[in-house]
Amino acid sequence: MSPRPLAIIGCGQIVTHHCTALAALPRDRSTCAFRIVALCDPSPDRRRAISEQLQQPSSSHLLHGKVTDDESATVRPPAEFTCLEDLLADPDIAKVKPAVFVSVPHDLHVRLATQALDAGLDVVMEKPLAPTIEGCRSLLDIADKSRGMLIISEQSPYWQEVAKARSLLEEGAIGTLISAASYYYESMRDNVTSGLDAAGGLGWRTSLKRAGGGVVVDGGLHWIRPLREFCGDVEEVVGVCRNAEAGLGMEGETLAHALLRMKRDDNTAGTCGNDSYGFRAQPPESGQLIATFSANMMHTAPMAHDVCPYFRLTGTKGELVIYGTGLNANGGGGLKLYNEDSPTGIDLFPKDRQGGFFLGFRGIWDVVSDILRTDDRARARDTVRNAAADVGVALALYKSSNSGRWEPCEQFLP
């Protein structure tokens, strides 16, 4: 199988983690899943940083498109472009017809994805689908009509702890789920998914117009998706948002707390699921399953990653707790199961394992590779609809913070 040509649109910090994941994908003796043919970013410094990463021995096979033990083999850097228009007009790029990976500020998602889809290319794009419901609806419509596929690369379902917890829930390891709590917390002193720029700020993320919000619609979406994986689709939200950390210079919120009322399990498939999951079924007299979501972004304050779990799932027969030691590539993390056999908890992953959340990047690229290889438009559309539902939860929370009422997510669904 020939490697799939791939052009990267946007060369920010998060792309370094995607490139690491791409380099780690399984490959046979002669070929790999992707061959990176182009980088596109208005900043030469950002392009140079990604190009240099790709030319390292651990990643250079992504430029060769094949595995080689010949250390003298020439490593040809990827072509570089300052804008998508120039990339699409290049005859060499047109000849190989690459898929494009779009990783740019949120307000550019609709325009750049539309341009690439209109050119007949397959598009893989970072979350959020778009920062507005109008943008989400536009992309869903365009993706349905386009020759190319749109795939949203939300990695949190492939975070190993999340995938294992969902499997255990389905197996009935903690009985019927009665409570789910999540807490997304980050300090820019050690966050390497976005982090502080050279000027000590967060760049475009501080702009409400460009980002579409603050911590909820940015990193918080990575926590909203697992809650939906565990609990099902969200019916309505009530919550509050505020800007509590002046040091970040954010126009959007840095702090949010919310209650999420889940749709009652009625034996129909939800957006996240392909089955009915008995562990979600609540007794008729108890009402619907309620989950909590909290997000907190700090400037440089140390945070107690070793104390507060990322997710706590409580069932009639025990608990599952996903924990971590910080959002950095060397951070640890794990999953503990509490039940009758292990009332004080048992660790389900080695305590010295590193990577935690970041190991999910390889998982999503495994899925993307398979969707592209098999031209599976139904699975591609599922990624888009799920991403739109995640944004719908965030937008319902924003509206609730202003109205002071429960707000239905349905009003923000495509």
Contacts in CASP RR format, 6 or more apart in sequence:
PFRMAT RR
TARGET T0000
AUTHOR 0000-0000-0000
METHOD contacts of the structure
MODEL  1
MSPRPLAIIGCGQIVTHHCTALAALPRDRSTCAFRIVALCDPSPDRRRAI
SEQLQQPSSSHLLHGKVTDDESATVRPPAEFTCLEDLLADPDIAKVKPAV
FVSVPHDLHVRLATQALDAGLDVVMEKPLAPTIEGCRSLLDIADKSRGML
IISEQSPYWQEVAKARSLLEEGAIGTLISAASYYYESMRDNVTSGLDAAG
GLGWRTSLKRAGGGVVVDGGLHWIRPLREFCGDVEEVVGVCRNAEAGLGM
EGETLAHALLRMKRDDNTAGTCGNDSYGFRAQPPESGQLIATFSANMMHT
APMAHDVCPYFRLTGTKGELVIYGTGLNANGGGGLKLYNEDSPTGIDLFP
KDRQGGFFLGFRGIWDVVSDILRTDDRARARDTVRNAAADVGVALALYKS
SNSGRWEPCEQFLP
1 31 0 8 1.000
1 373 0 8 1.000
2 31 0 8 1.000
3 31 0 8 1.000
3 32 0 8 1.000
3 33 0 8 1.000
3 34 0 8 1.000
3 35 0 8 1.000
3 65 0 8 1.000
3 66 0 8 1.000
4 33 0 8 1.000
4 34 0 8 1.000
4 35 0 8 1.000
4 98 0 8 1.000
4 99 0 8 1.000
4 369 0 8 1.000
4 372 0 8 1.000
4 373 0 8 1.000
5 34 0 8 1.000
5 35 0 8 1.000
5 36 0 8 1.000
5 37 0 8 1.000
5 96 0 8 1.000
5 97 0 8 1.000
5 98 0 8 1.000
5 99 0 8 1.000
6 22 0 8 1.000
6 34 0 8 1.000
6 35 0 8 1.000
6 36 0 8 1.000
6 37 0 8 1.000
6 98 0 8 1.000
6 99 0 8 1.000
6 100 0 8 1.000
6 101 0 8 1.000
7 36 0 8 1.000
7 37 0 8 1.000
7 38 0 8 1.000
7 39 0 8 1.000
7 40 0 8 1.000
7 87 0 8 1.000
7 93 0 8 1.000
7 98 0 8 1.000
7 99 0 8 1.000
7 100 0 8 1.000
7 101 0 8 1.000
8 15 0 8 1.000
8 18 0 8 1.000
8 19 0 8 1.000
8 36 0 8 1.000
8 38 0 8 1.000
8 39 0 8 1.000
8 40 0 8 1.000
8 50 0 8 1.000
8 78 0 8 1.000
8 100 0 8 1.000
8 101 0 8 1.000
8 103 0 8 1.000
9 40 0 8 1.000
9 41 0 8 1.000
9 84 0 8 1.000
9 87 0 8 1.000
9 100 0 8 1.000
9 101 0 8 1.000
9 102 0 8 1.000
9 103 0 8 1.000
9 104 0 8 1.000
9 112 0 8 1.000
9 116 0 8 1.000
10 39 0 8 1.000
10 40 0 8 1.000
10 41 0 8 1.000
10 46 0 8 1.000
10 102 0 8 1.000
10 103 0 8 1.000
10 104 0 8 1.000
11 39 0 8 1.000
11 40 0 8 1.000
11 41 0 8 1.000
11 43 0 8 1.000
11 46 0 8 1.000
11 47 0 8 1.000
11 49 0 8 1.000
11 50 0 8 1.000
11 103 0 8 1.000
12 41 0 8 1.000
12 46 0 8 1.000
12 50 0 8 1.000
12 103 0 8 1.000
13 192 0 8 1.000
13 193 0 8 1.000
13 194 0 8 1.000
13 195 0 8 1.000
14 103 0 8 1.000
14 126 0 8 1.000
14 193 0 8 1.000
14 194 0 8 1.000
15 50 0 8 1.000
15 101 0 8 1.000
15 103 0 8 1.000
16 49 0 8 1.000
16 50 0 8 1.000
16 53 0 8 1.000
17 192 0 8 1.000
17 193 0 8 1.000
17 329 0 8 1.000
17 358 0 8 1.000
17 361 0 8 1.000
18 101 0 8 1.000
18 103 0 8 1.000
18 153 0 8 1.000
18 361 0 8 1.000
18 365 0 8 1.000
19 36 0 8 1.000
19 50 0 8 1.000
19 53 0 8 1.000
19 54 0 8 1.000
19 59 0 8 1.000
19 62 0 8 1.000
20 59 0 8 1.000
20 329 0 8 1.000
20 358 0 8 1.000
20 361 0 8 1.000
21 360 0 8 1.000
21 361 0 8 1.000
21 362 0 8 1.000
21 363 0 8 1.000
21 364 0 8 1.000
21 365 0 8 1.000
22 33 0 8 1.000
22 34 0 8 1.000
22 36 0 8 1.000
22 59 0 8 1.000
22 62 0 8 1.000
22 365 0 8 1.000
23 58 0 8 1.000
23 59 0 8 1.000
23 61 0 8 1.000
23 62 0 8 1.000
24 362 0 8 1.000
25 32 0 8 1.000
25 33 0 8 1.000
25 34 0 8 1.000
25 362 0 8 1.000
25 365 0 8 1.000
25 366 0 8 1.000
25 369 0 8 1.000
26 33 0 8 1.000
26 366 0 8 1.000
27 33 0 8 1.000
27 61 0 8 1.000
27 67 0 8 1.000
28 67 0 8 1.000
29 67 0 8 1.000
30 66 0 8 1.000
30 67 0 8 1.000
31 65 0 8 1.000
31 66 0 8 1.000
31 67 0 8 1.000
32 61 0 8 1.000
32 62 0 8 1.000
32 65 0 8 1.000
32 66 0 8 1.000
32 67 0 8 1.000
33 365 0 8 1.000
33 369 0 8 1.000
34 62 0 8 1.000
34 65 0 8 1.000
34 369 0 8 1.000
35 62 0 8 1.000
35 63 0 8 1.000
35 64 0 8 1.000
35 65 0 8 1.000
36 54 0 8 1.000
36 62 0 8 1.000
36 63 0 8 1.000
36 78 0 8 1.000
37 78 0 8 1.000
37 79 0 8 1.000
37 93 0 8 1.000
37 96 0 8 1.000
37 98 0 8 1.000
38 78 0 8 1.000
38 79 0 8 1.000
38 80 0 8 1.000
38 81 0 8 1.000
38 87 0 8 1.000
38 90 0 8 1.000
38 93 0 8 1.000
38 98 0 8 1.000
39 47 0 8 1.000
39 50 0 8 1.000
39 51 0 8 1.000
39 78 0 8 1.000
39 79 0 8 1.000
39 80 0 8 1.000
39 81 0 8 1.000
40 47 0 8 1.000
40 80 0 8 1.000
40 81 0 8 1.000
40 82 0 8 1.000
40 83 0 8 1.000
40 84 0 8 1.000
40 86 0 8 1.000
40 87 0 8 1.000
41 47 0 8 1.000
41 50 0 8 1.000
41 82 0 8 1.000
42 82 0 8 1.000
42 83 0 8 1.000
44 80 0 8 1.000
47 80 0 8 1.000
51 77 0 8 1.000
51 78 0 8 1.000
51 80 0 8 1.000
53 59 0 8 1.000
54 60 0 8 1.000
54 62 0 8 1.000
54 63 0 8 1.000
54 77 0 8 1.000
54 78 0 8 1.000
55 63 0 8 1.000
55 75 0 8 1.000
55 77 0 8 1.000
57 71 0 8 1.000
60 75 0 8 1.000
61 67 0 8 1.000
61 68 0 8 1.000
63 75 0 8 1.000
63 76 0 8 1.000
63 77 0 8 1.000
63 78 0 8 1.000
64 73 0 8 1.000
64 75 0 8 1.000
79 90 0 8 1.000
79 92 0 8 1.000
79 93 0 8 1.000
81 87 0 8 1.000
81 90 0 8 1.000
84 112 0 8 1.000
84 115 0 8 1.000
84 116 0 8 1.000
85 115 0 8 1.000
87 93 0 8 1.000
88 94 0 8 1.000
88 115 0 8 1.000
88 116 0 8 1.000
88 119 0 8 1.000
97 120 0 8 1.000
97 121 0 8 1.000
98 121 0 8 1.000
99 121 0 8 1.000
99 122 0 8 1.000
99 123 0 8 1.000
99 124 0 8 1.000
99 372 0 8 1.000
100 116 0 8 1.000
100 121 0 8 1.000
100 122 0 8 1.000
100 123 0 8 1.000
100 124 0 8 1.000
101 124 0 8 1.000
101 125 0 8 1.000
101 153 0 8 1.000
102 109 0 8 1.000
102 112 0 8 1.000
102 113 0 8 1.000
102 116 0 8 1.000
102 123 0 8 1.000
102 124 0 8 1.000
102 125 0 8 1.000
102 126 0 8 1.000
103 125 0 8 1.000
103 126 0 8 1.000
104 112 0 8 1.000
104 126 0 8 1.000
105 204 0 8 1.000
105 210 0 8 1.000
105 211 0 8 1.000
106 128 0 8 1.000
106 130 0 8 1.000
106 131 0 8 1.000
106 210 0 8 1.000
106 211 0 8 1.000
106 212 0 8 1.000
106 217 0 8 1.000
107 131 0 8 1.000
107 209 0 8 1.000
107 210 0 8 1.000
107 211 0 8 1.000
107 212 0 8 1.000
109 125 0 8 1.000
109 128 0 8 1.000
109 129 0 8 1.000
109 130 0 8 1.000
109 131 0 8 1.000
109 135 0 8 1.000
109 139 0 8 1.000
110 130 0 8 1.000
110 135 0 8 1.000
110 138 0 8 1.000
110 139 0 8 1.000
113 123 0 8 1.000
113 125 0 8 1.000
113 139 0 8 1.000
113 142 0 8 1.000
113 150 0 8 1.000
114 138 0 8 1.000
114 139 0 8 1.000
114 142 0 8 1.000
116 123 0 8 1.000
117 123 0 8 1.000
117 142 0 8 1.000
117 143 0 8 1.000
117 146 0 8 1.000
117 147 0 8 1.000
117 148 0 8 1.000
117 150 0 8 1.000
118 142 0 8 1.000
118 146 0 8 1.000
120 146 0 8 1.000
120 147 0 8 1.000
120 148 0 8 1.000
121 148 0 8 1.000
122 148 0 8 1.000
122 149 0 8 1.000
122 150 0 8 1.000
122 151 0 8 1.000
122 372 0 8 1.000
123 148 0 8 1.000
123 149 0 8 1.000
123 150 0 8 1.000
123 151 0 8 1.000
124 151 0 8 1.000
124 152 0 8 1.000
124 153 0 8 1.000
124 368 0 8 1.000
125 150 0 8 1.000
125 151 0 8 1.000
125 152 0 8 1.000
125 153 0 8 1.000
126 152 0 8 1.000
126 153 0 8 1.000
127 152 0 8 1.000
127 153 0 8 1.000
127 154 0 8 1.000
127 221 0 8 1.000
127 222 0 8 1.000
127 387 0 8 1.000
127 390 0 8 1.000
128 217 0 8 1.000
128 221 0 8 1.000
128 387 0 8 1.000
128 390 0 8 1.000
128 391 0 8 1.000
128 394 0 8 1.000
129 135 0 8 1.000
129 136 0 8 1.000
129 139 0 8 1.000
129 152 0 8 1.000
129 384 0 8 1.000
129 387 0 8 1.000
129 388 0 8 1.000
129 390 0 8 1.000
129 391 0 8 1.000
130 136 0 8 1.000
130 138 0 8 1.000
130 139 0 8 1.000
130 391 0 8 1.000
131 211 0 8 1.000
131 212 0 8 1.000
131 213 0 8 1.000
131 217 0 8 1.000
131 391 0 8 1.000
132 212 0 8 1.000
132 395 0 8 1.000
133 391 0 8 1.000
133 392 0 8 1.000
133 395 0 8 1.000
133 412 0 8 1.000
133 413 0 8 1.000
133 414 0 8 1.000
136 387 0 8 1.000
136 388 0 8 1.000
136 391 0 8 1.000
136 392 0 8 1.000
136 414 0 8 1.000
137 388 0 8 1.000
137 414 0 8 1.000
139 150 0 8 1.000
139 384 0 8 1.000
140 384 0 8 1.000
140 385 0 8 1.000
140 388 0 8 1.000
140 414 0 8 1.000
142 150 0 8 1.000
143 149 0 8 1.000
143 150 0 8 1.000
143 380 0 8 1.000
143 381 0 8 1.000
143 384 0 8 1.000
144 381 0 8 1.000
149 371 0 8 1.000
149 372 0 8 1.000
149 375 0 8 1.000
149 377 0 8 1.000
149 380 0 8 1.000
150 380 0 8 1.000
150 383 0 8 1.000
150 384 0 8 1.000
151 368 0 8 1.000
151 371 0 8 1.000
151 372 0 8 1.000
151 380 0 8 1.000
151 383 0 8 1.000
151 384 0 8 1.000
152 383 0 8 1.000
152 384 0 8 1.000
152 386 0 8 1.000
152 387 0 8 1.000
153 364 0 8 1.000
153 365 0 8 1.000
153 368 0 8 1.000
153 383 0 8 1.000
154 221 0 8 1.000
154 222 0 8 1.000
154 225 0 8 1.000
154 364 0 8 1.000
154 383 0 8 1.000
154 386 0 8 1.000
154 387 0 8 1.000
154 390 0 8 1.000
155 222 0 8 1.000
155 360 0 8 1.000
155 361 0 8 1.000
155 363 0 8 1.000
155 364 0 8 1.000
156 162 0 8 1.000
156 222 0 8 1.000
156 223 0 8 1.000
156 225 0 8 1.000
156 226 0 8 1.000
156 357 0 8 1.000
156 360 0 8 1.000
157 163 0 8 1.000
157 166 0 8 1.000
157 225 0 8 1.000
157 226 0 8 1.000
157 229 0 8 1.000
157 364 0 8 1.000
158 360 0 8 1.000
158 361 0 8 1.000
158 362 0 8 1.000
158 363 0 8 1.000
158 364 0 8 1.000
158 366 0 8 1.000
158 367 0 8 1.000
159 226 0 8 1.000
159 356 0 8 1.000
159 357 0 8 1.000
159 359 0 8 1.000
159 360 0 8 1.000
160 349 0 8 1.000
160 356 0 8 1.000
160 359 0 8 1.000
160 360 0 8 1.000
161 322 0 8 1.000
161 333 0 8 1.000
161 334 0 8 1.000
161 335 0 8 1.000
161 349 0 8 1.000
161 356 0 8 1.000
162 226 0 8 1.000
162 229 0 8 1.000
162 311 0 8 1.000
162 322 0 8 1.000
164 335 0 8 1.000
164 348 0 8 1.000
164 349 0 8 1.000
165 230 0 8 1.000
165 311 0 8 1.000
165 313 0 8 1.000
165 320 0 8 1.000
165 322 0 8 1.000
165 335 0 8 1.000
166 229 0 8 1.000
166 230 0 8 1.000
168 174 0 8 1.000
168 320 0 8 1.000
168 337 0 8 1.000
169 177 0 8 1.000
169 230 0 8 1.000
169 277 0 8 1.000
169 279 0 8 1.000
169 313 0 8 1.000
169 320 0 8 1.000
170 277 0 8 1.000
170 279 0 8 1.000
172 279 0 8 1.000
172 317 0 8 1.000
173 317 0 8 1.000
173 318 0 8 1.000
173 320 0 8 1.000
173 337 0 8 1.000
173 339 0 8 1.000
174 279 0 8 1.000
174 313 0 8 1.000
174 314 0 8 1.000
174 315 0 8 1.000
174 316 0 8 1.000
174 317 0 8 1.000
174 318 0 8 1.000
174 319 0 8 1.000
174 320 0 8 1.000
174 337 0 8 1.000
174 338 0 8 1.000
174 339 0 8 1.000
175 279 0 8 1.000
175 315 0 8 1.000
175 316 0 8 1.000
175 317 0 8 1.000
175 318 0 8 1.000
176 278 0 8 1.000
176 279 0 8 1.000
176 280 0 8 1.000
176 281 0 8 1.000
176 282 0 8 1.000
176 315 0 8 1.000
176 316 0 8 1.000
177 230 0 8 1.000
177 231 0 8 1.000
177 279 0 8 1.000
177 280 0 8 1.000
177 289 0 8 1.000
177 313 0 8 1.000
177 314 0 8 1.000
177 315 0 8 1.000
178 282 0 8 1.000
178 286 0 8 1.000
178 289 0 8 1.000
178 314 0 8 1.000
178 315 0 8 1.000
178 316 0 8 1.000
179 289 0 8 1.000
179 290 0 8 1.000
179 291 0 8 1.000
179 312 0 8 1.000
179 313 0 8 1.000
179 314 0 8 1.000
179 315 0 8 1.000
180 227 0 8 1.000
180 230 0 8 1.000
180 231 0 8 1.000
180 289 0 8 1.000
180 291 0 8 1.000
180 292 0 8 1.000
180 311 0 8 1.000
180 312 0 8 1.000
180 313 0 8 1.000
180 314 0 8 1.000
181 291 0 8 1.000
181 292 0 8 1.000
181 311 0 8 1.000
181 312 0 8 1.000
181 313 0 8 1.000
181 314 0 8 1.000
182 223 0 8 1.000
182 226 0 8 1.000
182 227 0 8 1.000
182 291 0 8 1.000
182 292 0 8 1.000
182 293 0 8 1.000
182 294 0 8 1.000
182 310 0 8 1.000
182 311 0 8 1.000
182 312 0 8 1.000
183 223 0 8 1.000
183 294 0 8 1.000
183 295 0 8 1.000
183 296 0 8 1.000
183 308 0 8 1.000
183 309 0 8 1.000
183 310 0 8 1.000
183 311 0 8 1.000
184 215 0 8 1.000
184 219 0 8 1.000
184 220 0 8 1.000
184 222 0 8 1.000
184 223 0 8 1.000
184 293 0 8 1.000
184 294 0 8 1.000
184 295 0 8 1.000
184 296 0 8 1.000
184 310 0 8 1.000
185 294 0 8 1.000
185 295 0 8 1.000
185 296 0 8 1.000
185 297 0 8 1.000
185 298 0 8 1.000
185 303 0 8 1.000
185 305 0 8 1.000
185 308 0 8 1.000
186 215 0 8 1.000
186 219 0 8 1.000
186 296 0 8 1.000
186 297 0 8 1.000
186 298 0 8 1.000
186 303 0 8 1.000
186 326 0 8 1.000
186 327 0 8 1.000
187 297 0 8 1.000
187 298 0 8 1.000
187 299 0 8 1.000
187 300 0 8 1.000
187 301 0 8 1.000
187 302 0 8 1.000
187 303 0 8 1.000
188 194 0 8 1.000
188 195 0 8 1.000
188 196 0 8 1.000
188 201 0 8 1.000
188 202 0 8 1.000
188 248 0 8 1.000
188 297 0 8 1.000
188 298 0 8 1.000
188 299 0 8 1.000
188 300 0 8 1.000
189 299 0 8 1.000
189 300 0 8 1.000
189 301 0 8 1.000
189 302 0 8 1.000
190 326 0 8 1.000
190 327 0 8 1.000
190 328 0 8 1.000
191 326 0 8 1.000
191 327 0 8 1.000
191 328 0 8 1.000
192 327 0 8 1.000
192 328 0 8 1.000
192 329 0 8 1.000
193 219 0 8 1.000
193 327 0 8 1.000
194 202 0 8 1.000
194 205 0 8 1.000
194 218 0 8 1.000
195 202 0 8 1.000
196 202 0 8 1.000
197 203 0 8 1.000
201 248 0 8 1.000
201 249 0 8 1.000
202 248 0 8 1.000
202 249 0 8 1.000
202 250 0 8 1.000
204 210 0 8 1.000
204 211 0 8 1.000
205 211 0 8 1.000
205 214 0 8 1.000
205 218 0 8 1.000
205 250 0 8 1.000
206 248 0 8 1.000
206 249 0 8 1.000
206 250 0 8 1.000
206 251 0 8 1.000
206 252 0 8 1.000
207 251 0 8 1.000
208 214 0 8 1.000
208 251 0 8 1.000
208 252 0 8 1.000
211 217 0 8 1.000
211 218 0 8 1.000
211 252 0 8 1.000
212 252 0 8 1.000
213 251 0 8 1.000
213 252 0 8 1.000
213 253 0 8 1.000
213 398 0 8 1.000
214 250 0 8 1.000
214 251 0 8 1.000
214 252 0 8 1.000
214 253 0 8 1.000
214 254 0 8 1.000
214 297 0 8 1.000
215 253 0 8 1.000
215 254 0 8 1.000
215 255 0 8 1.000
215 256 0 8 1.000
215 295 0 8 1.000
215 296 0 8 1.000
215 297 0 8 1.000
216 224 0 8 1.000
216 241 0 8 1.000
216 253 0 8 1.000
216 256 0 8 1.000
216 295 0 8 1.000
216 394 0 8 1.000
216 397 0 8 1.000
216 398 0 8 1.000
217 391 0 8 1.000
217 394 0 8 1.000
219 295 0 8 1.000
220 295 0 8 1.000
220 394 0 8 1.000
221 390 0 8 1.000
221 391 0 8 1.000
221 394 0 8 1.000
222 357 0 8 1.000
223 293 0 8 1.000
223 295 0 8 1.000
223 310 0 8 1.000
223 311 0 8 1.000
224 293 0 8 1.000
224 390 0 8 1.000
224 393 0 8 1.000
224 394 0 8 1.000
225 272 0 8 1.000
225 386 0 8 1.000
225 390 0 8 1.000
226 311 0 8 1.000
227 234 0 8 1.000
227 260 0 8 1.000
227 291 0 8 1.000
227 293 0 8 1.000
227 311 0 8 1.000
228 234 0 8 1.000
228 271 0 8 1.000
228 272 0 8 1.000
228 386 0 8 1.000
228 389 0 8 1.000
228 390 0 8 1.000
228 393 0 8 1.000
229 272 0 8 1.000
230 291 0 8 1.000
230 311 0 8 1.000
230 313 0 8 1.000
231 260 0 8 1.000
231 262 0 8 1.000
231 280 0 8 1.000
231 289 0 8 1.000
231 291 0 8 1.000
232 262 0 8 1.000
232 263 0 8 1.000
232 265 0 8 1.000
232 270 0 8 1.000
232 272 0 8 1.000
232 273 0 8 1.000
232 277 0 8 1.000
232 280 0 8 1.000
233 262 0 8 1.000
233 263 0 8 1.000
233 270 0 8 1.000
233 271 0 8 1.000
233 272 0 8 1.000
233 389 0 8 1.000
233 409 0 8 1.000
234 260 0 8 1.000
234 261 0 8 1.000
234 262 0 8 1.000
234 263 0 8 1.000
234 389 0 8 1.000
234 393 0 8 1.000
234 396 0 8 1.000
234 409 0 8 1.000
235 261 0 8 1.000
235 262 0 8 1.000
235 263 0 8 1.000
235 288 0 8 1.000
235 408 0 8 1.000
235 409 0 8 1.000
235 410 0 8 1.000
236 260 0 8 1.000
236 261 0 8 1.000
236 396 0 8 1.000
236 406 0 8 1.000
236 407 0 8 1.000
236 408 0 8 1.000
236 409 0 8 1.000
237 258 0 8 1.000
237 259 0 8 1.000
237 260 0 8 1.000
237 261 0 8 1.000
237 393 0 8 1.000
237 396 0 8 1.000
237 397 0 8 1.000
237 400 0 8 1.000
237 406 0 8 1.000
237 407 0 8 1.000
237 409 0 8 1.000
238 258 0 8 1.000
238 259 0 8 1.000
238 400 0 8 1.000
238 404 0 8 1.000
238 405 0 8 1.000
238 406 0 8 1.000
238 407 0 8 1.000
239 256 0 8 1.000
239 257 0 8 1.000
239 258 0 8 1.000
239 259 0 8 1.000
239 397 0 8 1.000
239 400 0 8 1.000
239 401 0 8 1.000
239 404 0 8 1.000
240 256 0 8 1.000
240 257 0 8 1.000
240 258 0 8 1.000
240 400 0 8 1.000
240 401 0 8 1.000
240 404 0 8 1.000
241 252 0 8 1.000
241 253 0 8 1.000
241 255 0 8 1.000
241 256 0 8 1.000
241 397 0 8 1.000
241 398 0 8 1.000
241 401 0 8 1.000
242 253 0 8 1.000
242 254 0 8 1.000
242 255 0 8 1.000
242 256 0 8 1.000
243 250 0 8 1.000
243 251 0 8 1.000
243 252 0 8 1.000
243 253 0 8 1.000
243 254 0 8 1.000
243 255 0 8 1.000
244 254 0 8 1.000
244 255 0 8 1.000
244 296 0 8 1.000
245 254 0 8 1.000
245 255 0 8 1.000
245 297 0 8 1.000
245 298 0 8 1.000
245 299 0 8 1.000
247 299 0 8 1.000
248 254 0 8 1.000
248 297 0 8 1.000
248 298 0 8 1.000
248 299 0 8 1.000
250 297 0 8 1.000
253 401 0 8 1.000
254 296 0 8 1.000
254 297 0 8 1.000
254 298 0 8 1.000
255 295 0 8 1.000
255 296 0 8 1.000
255 297 0 8 1.000
256 293 0 8 1.000
256 294 0 8 1.000
256 295 0 8 1.000
256 296 0 8 1.000
256 397 0 8 1.000
256 401 0 8 1.000
257 292 0 8 1.000
257 293 0 8 1.000
257 294 0 8 1.000
258 292 0 8 1.000
258 293 0 8 1.000
258 294 0 8 1.000
258 397 0 8 1.000
258 400 0 8 1.000
259 290 0 8 1.000
259 291 0 8 1.000
259 292 0 8 1.000
259 293 0 8 1.000
260 290 0 8 1.000
260 291 0 8 1.000
260 292 0 8 1.000
260 293 0 8 1.000
260 393 0 8 1.000
261 288 0 8 1.000
261 289 0 8 1.000
261 290 0 8 1.000
261 406 0 8 1.000
262 280 0 8 1.000
262 288 0 8 1.000
262 289 0 8 1.000
262 290 0 8 1.000
262 291 0 8 1.000
263 270 0 8 1.000
263 288 0 8 1.000
264 282 0 8 1.000
264 287 0 8 1.000
264 288 0 8 1.000
264 289 0 8 1.000
265 276 0 8 1.000
265 277 0 8 1.000
265 278 0 8 1.000
265 280 0 8 1.000
265 281 0 8 1.000
265 282 0 8 1.000
267 276 0 8 1.000
268 276 0 8 1.000
269 275 0 8 1.000
269 276 0 8 1.000
271 385 0 8 1.000
271 386 0 8 1.000
271 389 0 8 1.000
272 386 0 8 1.000
272 389 0 8 1.000
280 289 0 8 1.000
282 288 0 8 1.000
282 289 0 8 1.000
293 397 0 8 1.000
303 326 0 8 1.000
305 324 0 8 1.000
305 325 0 8 1.000
305 326 0 8 1.000
306 323 0 8 1.000
306 324 0 8 1.000
306 325 0 8 1.000
309 321 0 8 1.000
309 322 0 8 1.000
309 323 0 8 1.000
309 324 0 8 1.000
310 322 0 8 1.000
310 323 0 8 1.000
310 324 0 8 1.000
311 320 0 8 1.000
311 321 0 8 1.000
311 322 0 8 1.000
312 319 0 8 1.000
312 320 0 8 1.000
312 321 0 8 1.000
312 322 0 8 1.000
313 319 0 8 1.000
313 320 0 8 1.000
313 321 0 8 1.000
317 339 0 8 1.000
317 340 0 8 1.000
318 337 0 8 1.000
318 338 0 8 1.000
318 339 0 8 1.000
318 340 0 8 1.000
319 337 0 8 1.000
319 338 0 8 1.000
320 335 0 8 1.000
320 336 0 8 1.000
320 337 0 8 1.000
320 338 0 8 1.000
321 335 0 8 1.000
321 336 0 8 1.000
321 338 0 8 1.000
322 333 0 8 1.000
322 334 0 8 1.000
322 335 0 8 1.000
323 333 0 8 1.000
323 334 0 8 1.000
323 335 0 8 1.000
323 336 0 8 1.000
324 331 0 8 1.000
324 332 0 8 1.000
324 333 0 8 1.000
324 334 0 8 1.000
324 356 0 8 1.000
324 357 0 8 1.000
325 331 0 8 1.000
325 332 0 8 1.000
325 333 0 8 1.000
326 332 0 8 1.000
327 357 0 8 1.000
329 354 0 8 1.000
329 355 0 8 1.000
329 358 0 8 1.000
330 354 0 8 1.000
330 355 0 8 1.000
331 354 0 8 1.000
331 355 0 8 1.000
331 356 0 8 1.000
332 353 0 8 1.000
332 354 0 8 1.000
332 355 0 8 1.000
332 356 0 8 1.000
333 349 0 8 1.000
333 353 0 8 1.000
333 355 0 8 1.000
333 356 0 8 1.000
334 347 0 8 1.000
334 348 0 8 1.000
334 349 0 8 1.000
334 351 0 8 1.000
334 353 0 8 1.000
334 356 0 8 1.000
335 347 0 8 1.000
335 348 0 8 1.000
335 349 0 8 1.000
336 345 0 8 1.000
336 346 0 8 1.000
336 347 0 8 1.000
336 348 0 8 1.000
337 345 0 8 1.000
337 346 0 8 1.000
337 348 0 8 1.000
338 344 0 8 1.000
338 345 0 8 1.000
338 346 0 8 1.000
367 379 0 8 1.000
370 376 0 8 1.000
371 379 0 8 1.000
371 380 0 8 1.000
371 383 0 8 1.000
385 414 0 8 1.000
388 413 0 8 1.000
388 414 0 8 1.000
389 409 0 8 1.000
389 413 0 8 1.000
391 412 0 8 1.000
392 409 0 8 1.000
392 412 0 8 1.000
392 413 0 8 1.000
393 409 0 8 1.000
395 412 0 8 1.000
396 407 0 8 1.000
396 408 0 8 1.000
396 409 0 8 1.000
396 411 0 8 1.000
396 412 0 8 1.000
397 407 0 8 1.000
399 407 0 8 1.000
400 406 0 8 1.000
400 407 0 8 1.000
END
